[in-house]
C-alpha cells in the first residue's frame, strides 16, 4: 500500500511539473473554467426560471460541471496523448507501476485542480451569489469524486481516437457538447421536454450531475438518485472494459 502511494505521488508530481511547463494547458486548467462560468451565467438566465436555485443555482451546478469537463476530461486527453506520443507511457510500463497507477498518477494533478476550483466555486457561490450552503455536502462530494473517476476513464478512452495533441480539441468536443446541453450544465434538465429529459438522464455525466444538484439543493426523489447511481456505475463499468481492451500505450505505427 505504501509503495503504491509512493509511486502515485511520484507520478503525480512529475505530471504536475510537466503541466506547469505547458502554458496552454496551464491556462485551460486554471483560468478557462472560471471564464466559462461568466458565459454560463448569461446563458442560463432564460432557462433557469422555475428550477432549483434559480439563475445563481444553475450557474453553480453548471460551473461545477464545466470545471470537471474542461480540467479533468479535456486536460487529461491532451496529457495522455502527449505522454503516449513521447513514449513516456511505454517506458513507465517497464517499471514497477501498474497500468492503473500510471493512468491514475497522471490524473492526480488535474483532479486536484478541479476539486480545488469546485471548492472555490462553492465558497464564492455562498458569499458572492448569496446561494445557501450545500444542504447535502456528502452527496456533493460523492458526485465530484465519481465525476473525476468517470471523466478520467473517459479521457483515457478518448485517446483511442485521438492521433495527436492537436486533434484532442476535436475528439473531446462531442462529449463536451452533449454533456453541456443534455446533462444539465448549459441547459438545466428540468427545462427540457419530458421525453428528452428521460433520454438525457442516460448520458454519461447526467448521473454525477444529479448528485451535484442534490448536494446543493437537497436530495429530492430517492428514485432519481438511485437511477443516477446506477447510470454512473454502468458507464464506469463500460469505460473500464473499453479502456482495458483498446487503450494504446504507444504511438500507432
C-alpha positions in Angstrom: 0.0 0.0 0.0 2.8 2.4 0.9 4.6 1.5 -2.3 1.5 2.2 -4.3 1.1 5.6 -2.7 4.7 6.4 -3.2 4.5 5.6 -6.9 1.2 7.5 -7.4 2.7 10.6 -5.6 5.9 10.5 -7.8 3.9 10.1 -11.0 1.5 12.9 -9.9 4.4 15.2 -9.1 6.1 14.6 -12.4 2.8 15.3 -14.3 2.3 18.5 -12.3 5.8 19.6 -13.3 5.0 19.0 -17.0 1.7 20.8 -16.7 3.4 23.8 -15.3 5.8 24.0 -18.2 2.9 24.0 -20.8 1.3 27.4 -20.7 -1.6 26.4 -22.8 -2.6 23.5 -20.6 -2.0 25.6 -17.5 -4.3 28.3 -18.8 -7.0 25.8 -19.6 -6.7 24.2 -16.2 -6.6 27.3 -14.1 -8.4 30.2 -15.9 -10.6 28.9 -18.7 -13.2 27.2 -16.5 -13.6 30.4 -14.4 -14.0 32.4 -17.6 -16.6 30.0 -19.0 -18.7 30.4 -15.8 -19.3 34.0 -16.7 -20.5 32.9 -20.1 -22.6 30.2 -18.5 -24.3 32.7 -16.1 -25.7 34.7 -19.1 -26.8 31.6 -21.0 -28.9 30.1 -18.2 -30.8 33.3 -17.4 -33.7 32.4 -19.7 -33.7 28.6 -18.9 -33.3 28.7 -15.1 -36.6 30.1 -14.2 -38.5 27.7 -12.0 -35.6 25.3 -11.4 -33.9 24.7 -8.2 -31.7 27.6 -7.0 -32.7 29.9 -9.9 -30.1 31.5 -12.0 -27.4 31.5 -9.3 -28.0 27.9 -8.5 -28.0 26.8 -12.2 -24.7 28.8 -12.6 -23.1 26.9 -9.7 -24.2 23.5 -10.9 -23.3 24.2 -14.5 -20.0 25.8 -13.5 -19.1 22.7 -11.5 -19.8 20.5 -14.5 -17.7 22.8 -16.8 -14.7 22.8 -14.4 -14.8 19.0 -14.3 -15.1 18.5 -18.1 -12.6 21.2 -19.0 -9.9 20.4 -16.4 -10.3 16.6 -15.9 -11.6 15.3 -19.2 -10.2 17.7 -21.9 -7.0 18.3 -20.0 -6.3 14.6 -19.4 -6.9 13.6 -23.0 -4.2 16.0 -24.1 -1.9 14.8 -21.3 -2.4 11.1 -22.0 -1.9 11.6 -25.8 1.2 13.7 -25.2 2.8 11.1 -22.9 1.8 8.3 -25.3 3.4 10.0 -28.3 6.5 10.8 -26.4 6.8 7.1 -25.4 6.5 8.1 -21.7 3.7 5.6 -21.1 5.5 2.8 -22.8 8.6 3.4 -20.6 6.6 3.6 -17.4 5.1 0.2 -18.1 8.6 -1.4 -17.9 8.8 -0.3 -14.3 7.0 -1.4 -11.1 3.9 0.8 -11.6 0.7 -1.0 -12.7 -1.4 0.3 -15.5 -3.9 1.7 -13.1 -1.2 3.5 -11.2 0.3 5.0 -14.4 -3.1 6.4 -15.5 -4.1 7.4 -12.0 -0.9 9.2 -11.2 -1.1 11.2 -14.4 -4.7 12.2 -13.5 -3.9 13.4 -9.9 -2.9 17.0 -10.8 -6.0 17.5 -12.9 -8.2 16.0 -10.3 -6.7 18.1 -7.5 -7.0 21.3 -9.6 -10.6 20.6 -10.5 -11.6 19.8 -6.9 -9.9 22.9 -5.7 -11.7 25.1 -8.2 -15.0 23.4 -7.2 -14.3 24.3 -3.6 -13.6 27.9 -4.7 -16.9 27.9 -6.6 -18.7 26.6 -3.6 -17.4 29.3 -1.3 -17.9 32.0 -4.0 -21.5 30.9 -4.5 -22.3 31.2 -0.9 -20.5 34.6 -0.4 -20.9 36.3 -3.7 -24.1 34.9 -5.3 -25.8 34.6 -1.9 -26.7 30.9 -2.5 -27.4 28.9 0.6 -24.6 26.5 1.6 -24.9 22.9 0.2 -27.7 21.1 2.0 -26.1 17.7 1.5 -22.3 18.1 1.2 -21.9 14.4 1.4 -23.8 13.9 -1.9 -22.0 16.8 -3.4 -18.6 15.3 -2.6 -19.7 11.9 -3.8 -20.8 13.4 -7.1 -17.5 15.2 -7.5 -15.3 12.2 -6.8 -17.4 10.0 -9.0 -17.2 12.6 -11.8 -13.4 12.8 -11.6 -13.1 9.0 -11.7 -15.5 8.6 -14.6 -14.0 11.5 -16.6 -10.5 10.2 -16.2 -11.7 6.9 -17.6 -13.5 8.6 -20.5 -10.4 10.7 -21.2 -8.3 7.5 -21.4 -10.9 6.0 -23.8 -11.0 9.1 -26.0 -7.3 8.8 -26.6 -8.0 5.8 -28.7 -9.4 8.0 -31.5 -7.0 10.9 -30.8 -3.9 10.7 -33.0 -2.1 13.7 -31.6 -2.4 16.5 -29.1 -3.6 18.9 -31.8 -6.6 16.8 -32.6 -7.6 16.5 -29.0 -9.8 19.6 -29.3 -11.9 17.9 -31.9 -12.2 14.4 -30.3 -13.2 15.8 -27.0 -15.8 18.2 -28.5 -18.7 15.7 -28.8 -18.8 14.7 -25.1 -18.4 18.3 -24.1 -21.3 19.5 -26.2 -23.6 16.5 -25.4 -22.9 16.9 -21.7 -23.3 20.6 -21.7 -26.7 20.5 -23.4 -28.1 17.2 -22.1 -26.6 16.7 -18.6 -27.7 19.9 -17.1 -24.8 22.3 -17.5 -25.8 25.0 -20.0 -29.4 23.9 -20.0 -31.0 22.6 -16.8 -32.6 19.2 -17.4 -35.8 20.4 -15.8 -36.2 22.8 -18.7 -36.2 20.1 -21.3 -39.3 18.3 -22.6 -40.2 15.2 -20.5 -39.2 12.7 -23.2 -35.9 14.4 -24.0 -35.2 14.7 -20.3 -35.6 11.0 -19.9 -33.2 10.3 -22.7 -30.6 12.8 -21.4 -30.8 11.2 -18.0 -28.9 8.2 -19.5 -25.9 10.3 -20.7 -22.5 9.6 -19.1 -22.4 12.7 -16.9 -26.1 13.0 -16.1 -25.8 10.7 -13.0 -23.0 12.6 -11.4 -24.6 16.0 -12.1 -27.8 14.7 -10.4 -25.7 14.1 -7.3 -24.1 17.5 -7.6 -27.5 19.1 -7.8 -28.9 17.1 -4.9 -25.8 18.1 -2.9 -26.5 21.8 -3.4 -30.3 21.8 -3.0 -31.1 18.7 -1.0 -32.0 15.2 -2.1 -35.3 15.2 -3.8 -36.7 12.0 -5.3 -34.8 9.0 -4.0 -35.6 7.0 -7.1 -33.8 9.7 -9.2 -30.7 9.3 -7.1 -30.8 5.5 -7.4 -31.2 5.8 -11.2 -28.3 8.3 -11.2 -26.1 6.0 -9.2 -26.9 3.0 -11.5 -26.3 5.1 -14.6 -22.9 6.2 -13.3 -21.9 2.7 -12.3 -22.9 1.4 -15.7 -20.9 4.0 -17.6 -18.0 3.3 -15.2 -18.0 -0.4 -16.0 -18.3 0.2 -19.7 -15.5 2.7 -19.6 -13.2 0.4 -17.6 -13.8 -2.5 -20.0 -13.2 -0.3 -23.1 -10.0 1.2 -21.7 -8.6 -2.2 -20.8 -9.4 -3.5 -24.3 -8.5 -0.6 -26.6 -6.2 1.9 -24.8 -2.9 2.4 -26.7 0.3 2.7 -24.7 2.4 3.7 -27.6 2.0 5.6 -30.9 0.4 4.0 -33.9 3.0 2.6 -36.4 
